Protein backbone atom coordinates (compact mmCIF):
# COMPACT_ATOMS: atom_id res chain seq x y z
CA UNK A 1 0.00 0.00 0.00
CA UNK A 2 1.30 3.46 -0.89
CA UNK A 3 0.15 6.79 0.45
CA UNK A 4 1.29 9.96 -1.32
CA UNK A 5 0.94 13.44 0.07
CA UNK A 6 2.14 17.02 -0.22
CA UNK A 7 2.83 18.65 3.14
CA UNK A 8 2.58 22.42 3.40
CA UNK A 9 3.45 24.95 6.09
CA UNK A 10 1.80 28.37 5.86
CA UNK A 11 0.59 27.49 2.33
CA UNK A 12 4.15 26.75 1.19
CA UNK A 13 5.11 23.21 0.09
CA UNK A 14 7.69 21.75 2.46
CA UNK A 15 7.69 18.04 1.66
CA UNK A 16 6.53 15.40 -0.79
CA UNK A 17 6.16 12.10 1.03
CA UNK A 18 5.44 8.56 -0.15
CA UNK A 19 4.74 6.01 2.59
CA UNK A 20 4.78 2.28 1.93
CA UNK A 21 3.54 -0.62 4.07
CA UNK A 22 4.02 -4.33 3.35
CA UNK A 23 0.93 -5.96 1.83
CA UNK A 24 0.69 -8.31 4.83
CA UNK A 25 0.19 -5.29 7.09
CA UNK A 26 -1.96 -3.12 4.84
CA UNK A 27 -4.25 -5.72 3.23
CA UNK A 28 -7.88 -5.18 4.17
CA UNK A 29 -7.34 -1.75 5.68
CA UNK A 30 -9.59 1.09 4.66
CA UNK A 31 -8.83 4.77 5.04
CA UNK A 32 -6.05 5.24 7.55
CA UNK A 33 -7.34 7.06 10.62
CA UNK A 34 -4.69 9.29 12.14
CA UNK A 35 -2.42 8.97 9.12
CA UNK A 36 0.01 6.40 7.77
CA UNK A 37 2.25 6.61 10.83
CA UNK A 38 -0.44 5.05 13.05
CA UNK A 39 -1.31 2.10 10.81
CA UNK A 40 1.37 -0.43 11.83
CA UNK A 41 0.96 0.25 15.56
CA UNK A 42 -2.83 0.02 15.31
CA UNK A 43 -2.37 -3.43 13.76
CA UNK A 44 0.12 -4.57 16.42
CA UNK A 45 3.34 -3.79 14.55
CA UNK A 46 5.44 -1.47 16.71
CA UNK A 47 8.56 0.14 15.33
CA UNK A 48 11.72 -0.24 17.43
CA UNK A 49 14.45 0.75 14.96
CA UNK A 50 14.71 3.27 12.15
CA UNK A 51 17.33 3.55 9.40
CA UNK A 52 17.56 6.79 7.42
CA UNK A 53 19.57 7.72 4.35
CA UNK A 54 19.76 11.37 3.30
CA UNK A 55 20.99 12.49 -0.12
CA UNK A 56 20.78 15.69 -2.15
CA UNK A 57 19.57 15.73 -5.73
CA UNK A 58 17.93 17.83 -8.42
CA UNK A 59 14.19 17.02 -8.44
CA UNK A 60 12.26 15.69 -11.40
CA UNK A 61 10.14 18.28 -13.24
CA UNK A 62 6.87 17.12 -11.61
CA UNK A 63 8.48 17.23 -8.15
CA UNK A 64 9.90 20.69 -8.84
CA UNK A 65 6.47 21.97 -9.86
CA UNK A 66 4.68 20.48 -6.84
CA UNK A 67 7.29 21.89 -4.45
CA UNK A 68 7.27 25.25 -6.32
CA UNK A 69 11.04 25.25 -6.84
CA UNK A 70 13.08 27.19 -9.36
CA UNK A 71 15.13 25.44 -12.02
CA UNK A 72 18.27 23.92 -10.53
CA UNK A 73 17.11 24.13 -6.89
CA UNK A 74 18.11 20.92 -5.07
CA UNK A 75 16.02 18.78 -2.74
CA UNK A 76 16.97 16.58 0.16
CA UNK A 77 15.80 12.99 -0.25
CA UNK A 78 15.29 11.22 3.07
CA UNK A 79 14.59 7.48 2.82
CA UNK A 80 13.45 5.97 6.13
CA UNK A 81 12.75 2.31 6.94
CA UNK A 82 11.10 1.38 10.23
CA UNK A 83 11.64 -2.12 11.65
CA UNK A 84 9.76 -4.06 14.34
CA UNK A 85 11.28 -6.11 17.19
CA UNK A 86 11.83 -9.08 14.83
CA UNK A 87 13.83 -6.79 12.49
CA UNK A 88 11.07 -6.96 9.88
CA UNK A 89 10.46 -3.75 7.89
CA UNK A 90 6.98 -2.45 8.68
CA UNK A 91 7.07 0.95 6.98
CA UNK A 92 9.14 2.81 4.42
CA UNK A 93 8.98 6.52 3.72
CA UNK A 94 10.60 8.57 0.98
CA UNK A 95 10.52 12.32 1.57
CA UNK A 96 11.61 15.05 -0.82
CA UNK A 97 12.21 18.42 0.82
CA UNK A 98 13.40 21.70 -0.69
CA UNK A 99 17.00 21.92 0.53
CA UNK A 100 16.78 25.64 1.21
CA UNK A 101 13.68 25.27 3.41
CA UNK A 102 14.84 22.44 5.69
CA UNK A 103 17.11 21.72 8.56
CA UNK A 104 17.74 18.14 9.62
CA UNK A 105 18.79 17.56 13.22
CA UNK A 106 19.74 14.23 14.74
CA UNK A 107 20.41 13.37 18.35
CA UNK A 108 21.90 9.92 18.82
CA UNK A 109 22.67 8.24 22.13
CA UNK A 110 25.32 5.55 22.04
CA UNK A 111 25.95 2.82 24.58
CA UNK A 112 23.84 1.86 27.56
CA UNK A 113 21.74 4.46 29.34
CA UNK A 114 23.36 6.04 32.36
CA UNK A 115 21.29 6.90 35.43
CA UNK A 116 20.64 10.64 35.64
C-alpha positions in Angstrom: 0.0 0.0 0.0 1.3 3.5 -0.9 0.1 6.8 0.5 1.3 10.0 -1.3 0.9 13.4 0.1 2.1 17.0 -0.2 2.8 18.7 3.1 2.6 22.4 3.4 3.4 25.0 6.1 1.8 28.4 5.9 0.6 27.5 2.3 4.1 26.7 1.2 5.1 23.2 0.1 7.7 21.7 2.5 7.7 18.0 1.7 6.5 15.4 -0.8 6.2 12.1 1.0 5.4 8.6 -0.1 4.7 6.0 2.6 4.8 2.3 1.9 3.5 -0.6 4.1 4.0 -4.3 3.4 0.9 -6.0 1.8 0.7 -8.3 4.8 0.2 -5.3 7.1 -2.0 -3.1 4.8 -4.3 -5.7 3.2 -7.9 -5.2 4.2 -7.3 -1.7 5.7 -9.6 1.1 4.7 -8.8 4.8 5.0 -6.0 5.2 7.6 -7.3 7.1 10.6 -4.7 9.3 12.1 -2.4 9.0 9.1 0.0 6.4 7.8 2.3 6.6 10.8 -0.4 5.1 13.0 -1.3 2.1 10.8 1.4 -0.4 11.8 1.0 0.3 15.6 -2.8 0.0 15.3 -2.4 -3.4 13.8 0.1 -4.6 16.4 3.3 -3.8 14.5 5.4 -1.5 16.7 8.6 0.1 15.3 11.7 -0.2 17.4 14.5 0.7 15.0 14.7 3.3 12.1 17.3 3.5 9.4 17.6 6.8 7.4 19.6 7.7 4.4 19.8 11.4 3.3 21.0 12.5 -0.1 20.8 15.7 -2.1 19.6 15.7 -5.7 17.9 17.8 -8.4 14.2 17.0 -8.4 12.3 15.7 -11.4 10.1 18.3 -13.2 6.9 17.1 -11.6 8.5 17.2 -8.1 9.9 20.7 -8.8 6.5 22.0 -9.9 4.7 20.5 -6.8 7.3 21.9 -4.5 7.3 25.2 -6.3 11.0 25.2 -6.8 13.1 27.2 -9.4 15.1 25.4 -12.0 18.3 23.9 -10.5 17.1 24.1 -6.9 18.1 20.9 -5.1 16.0 18.8 -2.7 17.0 16.6 0.2 15.8 13.0 -0.2 15.3 11.2 3.1 14.6 7.5 2.8 13.4 6.0 6.1 12.7 2.3 6.9 11.1 1.4 10.2 11.6 -2.1 11.7 9.8 -4.1 14.3 11.3 -6.1 17.2 11.8 -9.1 14.8 13.8 -6.8 12.5 11.1 -7.0 9.9 10.5 -3.8 7.9 7.0 -2.4 8.7 7.1 1.0 7.0 9.1 2.8 4.4 9.0 6.5 3.7 10.6 8.6 1.0 10.5 12.3 1.6 11.6 15.1 -0.8 12.2 18.4 0.8 13.4 21.7 -0.7 17.0 21.9 0.5 16.8 25.6 1.2 13.7 25.3 3.4 14.8 22.4 5.7 17.1 21.7 8.6 17.7 18.1 9.6 18.8 17.6 13.2 19.7 14.2 14.7 20.4 13.4 18.3 21.9 9.9 18.8 22.7 8.2 22.1 25.3 5.5 22.0 26.0 2.8 24.6 23.8 1.9 27.6 21.7 4.5 29.3 23.4 6.0 32.4 21.3 6.9 35.4 20.6 10.6 35.6 
